[in-house]
């Protein structure tokens, strides 16, 4: 099994189209098709279901994709490790992050990294914590800054705590909660209209866990995928939001109230990394820079 066959297979699986994959790889479509056929002959099973519009993975293809991505990531890490021993960090840093993550100034951290390692190409993906954990475990990301929810250490994933903070209620100044001006419990919020993020985002996962632990049911009527939309909706008094404490500084016109829960820290920022032997030199360098210069 040749590495180029795996590279071609992963590209077709990602693009779900032979022509687009060939253009991205800068190879002929006939050559790409021949490469996939050779791989299918070696494995003695079809890897794709081909139609006139797109291609989709067969069950065997889906099984191969996870392993192929992991193998290619390990090969890339091996090349980068040799370059690092020679004193020059090269290659790519594929990093993921939730938006507005607490305690890590991602843009500033990446800028400092680029100044120290100009030969490393930086690729950034923003997504929810669940998706980021899957991407790191599969070898598609070198590391990610996420929010701890259900993530725990596995054979493919390390969870490194970074910082934590309590949750806060944001509401319009005319809202009854703002007029009371006191800390609130999940039980006192059960009947409210909520603005919140997609279920995969860390703040949503944290808030869901807080209400589940209190045995309080809530419904999210207004679901968004970005912080500014959430703040706009609360600012129009269309609902309240339970968010990490640092969000209160993003919109001074809103009232922020503490949420009373068991324990002080419920929102925790973590770094998600592969096992030590699979962690790329670029990821190690970024984590070292984070520890040296501080997260903020």
Buried (B, 14 or more C-beta within 10 A) or exposed (E): EEEBBBBBBBBBBBBBBBEBBBBEBEBEEEEBBBBBEBBBEEBEBBBBEEEEEEBEBBEBBEBBBEEBBBBBBBEBBEEBBEBBEEEEBBBBBBBBBBBBBBBBBBEEBBEBBBEEBEEBEBEEBBBBBBBBBBBBBBBBBBBBBBBBBEBEEEEBBBBBEBBBBBBBBBBBEEBEBBEEEEEBEBEBBBEBBBBBBBEBBBBBBBBBBBBEEBEBEBEBEBBBEBBEBBBBBBBEBEBBBBBBBBBBEBBEEBBBBEBBBEEEEBBBBBBBBBEEEBBBBBBBBBBEBBEEEEBE
